[in-house]
Amino acid sequence: MFFFGNFIAISQEGFLLPKGKKVDRFSFKSINNLIVVPIELNGSKLSFLLDTGVDKTVLFGVTQEDSVEIKNAEKIKIRGLGSQESKEALRSFNNTLKLGDAVDVNHTLYVVFDEMIDFSKYMGVPIHGIIGYEYFKNFEVSIQYSASKIVARNFRDIAKKPCRKCDLLPLDFFKNKPYIYLDIEGEKPVSMLIDSGSSDALWLFDSEKHIDETAINYFEDFLGYTLSGAIYGKRSRVSSVVIGKFTFEEVTAAFPEDISYDGIELKEERGGSIGGALLSRFNTTIDYRNKCLVLKRNRKYKKPFDYDLSGLTLMYDGSYRVKELQDVKSEGLSIAFSGKHNSSTSNTTIRIDPLYQLFTAPKVVIAEVREDSAADLAGLKVGDALIKINGSFSYNYELYELNALFRQEVGKKIKIEYERDNELLKTSFKLKRKF
């Protein structure tokens, strides 16, 4: 629910820390390699993605249960990758936005009204919007992926703070978005957008250099959702990626298809994007003012790159009531005796009534099934509701935990109980790589 109001602007340039405070530290939630941060918008508490790949703050996931005030709004049209159609939106001025202890009292944001834009049901947590450049432009921001912490500080000369185990790399900017050069498979270094809002390791636009149609070193897949809708394409691997002094091998890469760029100005010679599956292997410090990026590898650095091995894309779709039998313990029980109780005999009957807990649980539903995947061959279909996974009810998992389960070791057996057309069915499959 939105409230509209008027507001007299106060002169202030973007986010600022409270007077006397030079460093701000706060936690974020890491979901599928994405950064979810707590935001306050005009006093309402929300959750946004922190995304280096956007230059505007966008509000899109507000429901009837949310009460949000936006100020000084005007109607506009916007569009993004993956769509040739513009969407109706509002541009709202003079909002107060708070992230950590940093506050912007004159923030401009864009409000998109589209029920199809619902990141929350695919991530399993509320996602109300995206913020990027408007925050990063005012601070030196360290993203500690290994500890799920962000440290924002007022700018300093980061080059004069050497780190023996780090690498300091130059950034290039286009349309307020940061770019870095990568060496991919020994080719000429290519300019790549640093995109913390992408969960993949790499998105590459030139598939001809890396896709071998004769060897079939790829598979068709659902790649994800943008503000413009679903994106599909190919998935494969590249043999090597060099970023500064760090080298990775057998890196997963996505090659998006059917994306329309008409009317969208892109950086010349942009080769693609580097996303969370690669960035999360470092504790990163990004400095927009001094145009540099500092990388320090963390405990995830040597983790192998892999895809989902099941072929399933899951989402929350509604909810249902659960009546769950509770474990009965002796502490605090009311014991009822049936019949006459004679302390001189041992013939005493104790009746313990069952205890149940009633609660509402999210329904986990299959949104996509990759063709010829393990799940596809096991008979699972779009719309099936997962009831149990390996004997445990689906509501005992967070959605991101299920996604992680389907990325475990090759050969792991997955047992599924699911509902289709009000019928309870069972199947199983083993996790496997496509190639």
C-alpha positions as CSV (number, residue, x, y, z in Angstrom):
1,M,0.0,0.0,0.0
2,F,1.4,3.4,-1.0
3,F,0.9,6.8,0.6
4,F,1.7,9.9,-1.4
5,G,2.9,13.1,0.2
6,N,4.7,16.4,-0.4
7,F,8.1,17.2,1.0
8,I,10.3,20.3,1.1
9,A,13.8,19.3,-0.1
10,I,16.8,19.7,2.2
11,S,20.1,20.4,0.5
12,Q,22.3,17.3,0.9
13,E,24.2,15.3,-1.6
14,G,23.3,11.6,-1.3
15,F,24.0,9.3,1.6
16,L,25.9,10.6,4.6
17,L,27.0,9.1,7.9
18,P,26.1,10.8,11.2
19,K,28.3,13.7,12.2
20,G,31.5,12.4,13.7
21,K,31.1,8.8,12.4
22,K,33.7,7.7,9.7
23,V,32.9,4.0,9.5
24,D,29.7,2.1,9.3
25,R,29.3,-1.7,9.8
26,F,26.2,-3.8,9.3
27,S,25.2,-7.3,8.3
28,F,23.6,-8.5,5.1
29,K,21.9,-11.7,4.1
30,S,23.6,-13.8,1.4
31,I,21.0,-15.5,-0.8
32,N,22.2,-17.4,-3.9
33,N,25.3,-15.2,-4.0
34,L,23.2,-12.1,-3.9
35,I,23.4,-9.3,-1.2
36,V,20.1,-8.5,0.6
37,V,20.3,-5.4,2.8
38,P,17.9,-3.8,5.3
39,I,16.5,-0.5,4.1
40,E,14.3,2.2,5.6
41,L,12.3,4.2,3.2
42,N,10.5,7.1,4.8
43,G,10.4,5.1,8.0
44,S,9.2,1.8,6.5
45,K,11.5,-1.2,6.9
46,L,12.2,-3.0,3.7
47,S,14.7,-5.3,2.1
48,F,16.7,-4.4,-1.1
49,L,19.3,-6.0,-3.3
50,L,22.6,-4.2,-3.2
51,D,23.5,-4.2,-6.9
52,T,26.6,-2.6,-8.5
53,G,24.9,-3.2,-11.9
54,V,22.2,-0.5,-11.4
55,D,22.5,3.3,-11.5
56,K,19.0,4.0,-10.2
57,T,17.2,3.0,-7.0
58,V,14.1,1.0,-7.9
59,L,11.1,0.0,-5.7
60,F,9.1,-2.9,-7.1
61,G,8.1,-5.6,-4.6
62,V,5.6,-3.8,-2.3
63,T,2.5,-5.8,-1.5
64,Q,-0.8,-4.9,0.2
65,E,0.7,-5.9,3.5
66,D,3.4,-3.3,3.2
67,S,2.7,0.3,4.1
68,V,5.1,2.7,2.3
69,E,5.0,6.4,1.8
70,I,6.6,7.8,-1.4
71,K,7.0,11.6,-2.0
72,N,6.6,13.9,-5.0
73,A,5.8,11.3,-7.6
74,E,5.4,11.7,-11.4
75,K,4.5,9.2,-14.1
76,I,7.2,8.0,-16.5
77,K,8.0,5.0,-18.8
78,I,11.0,2.8,-18.3
79,R,12.4,-0.4,-19.9
80,G,15.4,-2.7,-19.4
81,L,17.2,-5.7,-20.9
82,G,15.0,-8.5,-22.2
83,S,12.0,-6.4,-23.2
84,Q,11.0,-4.1,-26.1
85,E,8.1,-2.7,-24.2
86,S,8.2,0.2,-21.8
87,K,6.7,-0.2,-18.3
88,E,4.6,2.4,-16.4
89,A,6.5,3.7,-13.4
90,L,6.7,6.6,-11.0
91,R,9.7,8.8,-10.4
92,S,9.6,9.9,-6.8
93,F,11.7,12.8,-5.3
94,N,12.8,13.9,-1.8
95,N,12.5,10.5,-0.1
96,T,14.5,9.7,3.1
97,L,16.4,6.4,2.6
98,K,18.5,4.8,5.3
99,L,21.0,2.0,4.8
100,G,23.0,1.0,7.9
101,D,23.6,4.3,9.6
102,A,23.9,6.2,6.3
103,V,21.0,8.5,5.4
104,D,20.0,10.3,2.3
105,V,17.2,12.8,2.9
106,N,16.7,13.8,-0.7
107,H,16.7,10.4,-2.5
108,T,15.1,9.9,-6.0
109,L,13.7,6.5,-6.7
110,Y,11.7,4.7,-9.3
111,V,8.5,2.7,-8.5
112,V,7.5,-0.1,-10.9
113,F,4.0,-1.5,-10.7
114,D,4.1,-5.0,-12.2
115,E,2.8,-8.1,-10.5
116,M,5.1,-10.2,-12.7
117,I,8.2,-8.6,-11.0
118,D,8.3,-10.7,-7.8
119,F,11.9,-11.6,-6.8
120,S,10.7,-12.6,-3.3
121,K,9.0,-15.8,-4.4
122,Y,12.2,-17.0,-6.2
123,M,14.6,-16.0,-3.4
124,G,12.4,-17.1,-0.5
125,V,12.8,-13.8,1.4
126,P,11.1,-10.4,0.9
127,I,12.8,-8.3,-1.8
128,H,11.3,-4.8,-2.2
129,G,13.8,-3.2,-4.5
130,I,17.3,-2.6,-5.8
131,I,19.9,0.0,-4.9
132,G,23.4,0.5,-6.3
133,Y,25.2,3.6,-7.6
134,E,23.4,6.0,-5.3
135,Y,25.0,4.3,-2.3
136,F,28.3,3.3,-3.7
137,K,29.1,6.8,-5.0
138,N,29.5,8.2,-1.5
139,F,31.6,5.6,0.3
140,E,34.5,3.2,0.1
141,V,32.5,0.0,0.5
142,S,34.0,-3.3,1.6
143,I,31.8,-6.4,1.0
144,Q,32.9,-9.2,3.3
145,Y,31.2,-12.1,1.6
146,S,32.7,-14.7,4.0
147,A,31.2,-13.0,7.0
148,S,28.1,-11.4,5.4
149,K,29.2,-8.0,6.6
150,I,29.5,-4.6,4.9
151,V,31.9,-1.9,6.0
152,A,31.3,1.5,4.6
153,R,33.7,4.4,5.3
154,N,34.3,7.9,4.1
155,F,36.7,8.0,1.2
156,R,40.5,7.8,1.7
157,D,43.5,7.1,-0.6
158,I,43.0,3.4,-0.7
159,A,46.2,3.0,-2.8
160,K,48.2,4.1,0.2
161,K,46.8,1.3,2.3
162,P,48.6,-1.7,0.8
163,C,47.5,-5.3,1.5
164,R,50.1,-8.0,0.8
165,K,47.5,-10.6,0.0
166,C,45.2,-8.3,-2.0
167,D,45.2,-7.1,-5.6
168,L,44.2,-3.5,-6.4
169,L,42.6,-3.2,-9.9
170,P,41.5,-0.1,-11.9
171,L,37.9,0.4,-12.6
172,D,36.3,2.0,-15.7
173,F,32.9,3.6,-15.5
174,F,30.0,3.9,-18.0
175,K,26.6,5.3,-17.1
176,N,27.6,5.2,-13.4
177,K,28.3,1.4,-13.6
178,P,31.8,-0.1,-12.8
179,Y,33.7,-2.2,-15.4
180,I,36.8,-4.3,-15.1
181,Y,38.9,-6.2,-17.7
182,L,39.1,-10.0,-17.5
183,D,41.3,-12.4,-19.5
184,I,39.0,-15.2,-20.5
185,E,40.6,-18.4,-22.0
186,G,43.7,-16.4,-23.0
187,E,41.8,-14.1,-25.3
188,K,42.3,-10.4,-25.5
189,P,41.1,-8.8,-22.2
190,V,37.4,-8.0,-22.3
191,S,35.5,-5.3,-20.5
192,M,33.0,-6.8,-18.0
193,L,30.4,-5.1,-15.8
194,I,30.8,-5.8,-12.1
195,D,27.3,-7.0,-11.3
196,S,26.7,-8.0,-7.7
197,G,23.0,-8.4,-8.6
198,S,23.7,-11.5,-10.7
199,S,24.1,-14.8,-9.0
200,D,26.0,-16.4,-11.8
201,A,29.8,-16.3,-12.1
202,L,29.9,-14.9,-15.7
203,W,27.4,-13.7,-18.3
204,L,29.0,-13.6,-21.7
205,F,27.5,-12.0,-24.8
206,D,29.7,-13.7,-27.5
207,S,28.8,-17.4,-27.4
208,E,30.6,-18.1,-30.7
209,K,34.0,-17.9,-28.9
210,H,33.1,-20.4,-26.2
211,I,30.2,-22.6,-27.4
212,D,31.1,-25.7,-29.5
213,E,28.0,-26.9,-31.4
214,T,29.7,-30.0,-32.5
215,A,31.0,-31.1,-29.1
216,I,27.8,-29.9,-27.4
217,N,29.6,-28.4,-24.5
218,Y,26.5,-26.5,-23.3
219,F,22.8,-26.9,-22.5
220,E,19.8,-24.7,-22.8
221,D,18.5,-23.3,-19.5
222,F,16.5,-20.7,-17.6
223,L,19.0,-18.1,-16.5
224,G,17.0,-15.9,-14.2
225,Y,14.8,-12.9,-13.8
226,T,15.3,-9.3,-14.5
227,L,13.0,-6.3,-14.0
228,S,11.8,-7.1,-17.6
229,G,11.0,-10.7,-17.0
230,A,12.6,-14.2,-17.5
231,I,15.8,-14.6,-19.4
232,Y,16.8,-17.9,-21.1
233,G,20.0,-18.9,-22.8
234,K,22.8,-21.4,-22.8
235,R,25.1,-22.6,-19.9
236,S,28.6,-23.8,-20.4
237,R,32.1,-23.5,-18.9
238,V,35.2,-21.5,-19.8
239,S,38.5,-23.1,-19.2
240,S,40.2,-20.2,-17.5
241,V,39.5,-16.7,-16.1
242,V,42.2,-14.3,-15.0
243,I,41.2,-11.3,-12.8
244,G,44.3,-9.4,-11.7
245,K,46.7,-11.8,-10.1
246,F,44.0,-14.5,-9.5
247,T,43.3,-17.4,-11.9
248,F,40.3,-19.6,-12.0
249,E,39.7,-22.8,-14.0
250,E,36.5,-24.4,-15.3
251,V,34.3,-21.4,-14.5
252,T,30.6,-21.7,-15.2
253,A,29.3,-19.2,-17.7
254,A,25.8,-18.2,-19.0
255,F,25.1,-16.9,-22.5
256,P,21.8,-15.0,-22.6
257,E,19.7,-15.1,-25.7
258,D,16.8,-13.0,-27.0
259,I,17.7,-9.9,-25.2
260,S,16.7,-6.7,-27.0
261,Y,19.2,-3.8,-26.8
262,D,17.2,-1.4,-29.0
263,G,17.2,2.0,-27.5
264,I,19.6,1.0,-24.7
265,E,23.0,2.5,-24.7
266,L,25.7,-0.1,-23.8
267,K,29.4,0.3,-23.2
268,E,31.4,-0.3,-26.3
269,E,33.1,-3.6,-26.4
270,R,31.4,-4.8,-23.3
271,G,31.8,-8.6,-23.2
272,G,29.4,-9.4,-20.4
273,S,29.2,-9.4,-16.6
274,I,31.0,-10.8,-13.6
275,G,28.5,-11.9,-10.9
276,G,28.1,-13.1,-7.4
277,A,29.3,-16.7,-7.9
278,L,32.8,-15.3,-8.7
279,L,32.8,-12.1,-6.6
280,S,31.8,-14.1,-3.4
281,R,35.2,-15.8,-3.5
282,F,36.7,-12.5,-2.4
283,N,36.3,-10.0,0.3
284,T,36.0,-7.0,-2.0
285,T,36.5,-3.3,-1.5
286,I,35.0,-1.0,-4.2
287,D,35.9,2.7,-4.4
288,Y,33.9,4.6,-7.0
289,R,35.6,8.0,-6.3
290,N,39.2,6.6,-6.8
291,K,38.0,4.2,-9.5
292,C,39.6,1.0,-8.0
293,L,38.7,-2.4,-6.8
294,V,40.5,-4.4,-4.1
295,L,40.2,-8.2,-4.0
296,K,41.3,-10.4,-1.2
297,R,40.5,-14.1,-1.5
298,N,38.4,-15.7,1.2
299,R,37.5,-19.3,2.3
300,K,35.3,-19.7,-0.7
301,Y,38.1,-19.1,-3.1
302,K,38.9,-22.7,-4.0
303,K,35.3,-23.9,-4.1
304,P,34.5,-25.6,-7.4
305,F,32.2,-23.8,-9.8
306,D,29.0,-25.8,-10.5
307,Y,25.5,-25.5,-11.8
308,D,22.3,-26.8,-10.3
309,L,22.5,-30.5,-10.8
310,S,18.8,-31.3,-10.6
311,G,17.4,-29.2,-13.4
312,L,14.8,-27.6,-11.1
313,T,14.0,-23.9,-10.5
314,L,11.8,-23.5,-7.4
315,M,9.6,-20.8,-6.1
316,Y,7.2,-20.0,-3.3
317,D,3.6,-20.0,-4.5
318,G,1.1,-19.3,-1.8
319,S,0.9,-21.1,1.5
320,Y,-1.0,-23.9,3.3
321,R,-1.9,-24.9,6.8
322,V,0.2,-27.5,8.6
323,K,-0.8,-29.6,11.6
324,E,2.3,-31.1,13.0
325,L,2.6,-33.6,15.8
326,Q,5.0,-32.4,18.5
327,D,7.5,-34.6,20.3
328,V,6.2,-35.3,23.8
329,K,8.6,-34.9,26.7
330,S,7.9,-35.7,30.4
331,E,8.6,-32.1,31.6
332,G,5.4,-30.2,32.3
333,L,3.0,-33.0,31.3
334,S,-0.5,-33.3,32.8
335,I,-0.9,-37.0,33.5
336,A,-4.4,-38.5,33.6
337,F,-5.1,-41.8,35.4
338,S,-7.8,-44.1,34.1
339,G,-9.6,-46.3,36.5
340,K,-8.7,-46.7,40.2
341,H,-5.2,-46.0,41.2
342,N,-3.7,-48.4,43.8
343,S,-0.3,-47.4,45.0
344,S,0.4,-51.0,46.1
345,T,0.0,-52.3,42.6
346,S,1.8,-51.5,39.3
347,N,-1.3,-51.6,37.2
348,T,-1.6,-47.9,36.4
349,T,-2.6,-46.7,33.0
350,I,-1.2,-43.3,31.9
351,R,-2.9,-41.5,29.0
352,I,-0.9,-38.8,27.2
353,D,-2.9,-36.8,24.7
354,P,-1.1,-36.0,21.4
355,L,0.1,-32.4,21.0
356,Y,-0.1,-30.6,17.7
357,Q,1.3,-27.3,16.4
358,L,-0.7,-25.4,13.8
359,F,1.1,-23.0,11.5
360,T,1.1,-21.6,8.0
361,A,4.0,-22.8,5.7
362,P,5.0,-21.5,2.2
363,K,4.2,-23.8,-0.7
364,V,7.3,-24.8,-2.6
365,V,6.4,-25.2,-6.3
366,I,8.5,-26.1,-9.4
367,A,8.8,-23.0,-11.6
368,E,11.1,-24.4,-14.3
369,V,12.3,-27.9,-15.3
370,R,15.4,-28.1,-17.6
371,E,14.9,-30.5,-20.5
372,D,16.6,-33.8,-20.2
373,S,17.8,-33.0,-16.6
374,A,17.7,-35.5,-13.8
375,A,14.4,-34.0,-12.5
376,D,12.9,-34.0,-16.0
377,L,13.7,-37.7,-16.5
378,A,12.3,-38.5,-13.1
379,G,8.9,-37.1,-14.3
380,L,8.7,-33.9,-12.4
381,K,6.8,-31.0,-14.1
382,V,6.2,-27.3,-13.7
383,G,3.5,-26.7,-11.1
384,D,4.3,-29.7,-9.0
385,A,4.3,-28.9,-5.3
386,L,7.2,-30.4,-3.3
387,I,6.0,-31.9,0.0
388,K,9.1,-33.8,1.2
389,I,12.7,-33.9,0.1
390,N,14.8,-36.8,1.4
391,G,12.2,-37.5,4.0
392,S,12.0,-34.0,5.4
393,F,9.1,-31.7,4.8
394,S,9.9,-28.9,2.4
395,Y,8.8,-26.2,4.9
396,N,11.8,-27.3,7.1
397,Y,14.1,-25.8,4.4
398,E,14.7,-22.2,3.4
399,L,14.3,-21.9,-0.4
400,Y,18.0,-21.1,-0.8
401,E,18.9,-24.2,1.2
402,L,17.0,-26.4,-1.3
403,N,18.9,-24.7,-4.1
404,A,22.1,-25.5,-2.3
405,L,21.0,-29.1,-1.8
406,F,20.6,-29.5,-5.6
407,R,24.2,-28.3,-6.1
408,Q,25.8,-31.0,-3.9
409,E,28.0,-33.8,-5.1
410,V,27.3,-35.6,-8.4
411,G,25.6,-38.9,-7.7
412,K,23.8,-37.9,-4.6
413,K,20.3,-39.4,-4.5
414,I,17.3,-37.1,-4.1
415,K,14.0,-38.5,-3.0
416,I,10.9,-36.3,-3.7
417,E,7.3,-36.5,-2.5
418,Y,5.2,-34.1,-4.4
419,E,1.6,-33.2,-5.1
420,R,0.1,-32.9,-8.6
421,D,-3.7,-32.4,-9.2
422,N,-4.4,-33.3,-5.5
423,E,-2.6,-36.6,-5.8
424,L,0.5,-37.4,-3.7
425,L,3.3,-38.9,-5.8
426,K,6.9,-40.1,-5.3
427,T,10.0,-40.1,-7.4
428,S,13.8,-40.0,-7.0
429,F,16.8,-39.1,-9.1
430,K,20.6,-38.7,-8.8
431,L,22.3,-35.4,-9.2
432,K,24.3,-35.3,-12.4
433,R,26.2,-32.9,-14.7
434,K,25.0,-32.2,-18.2
435,F,28.5,-32.5,-19.6
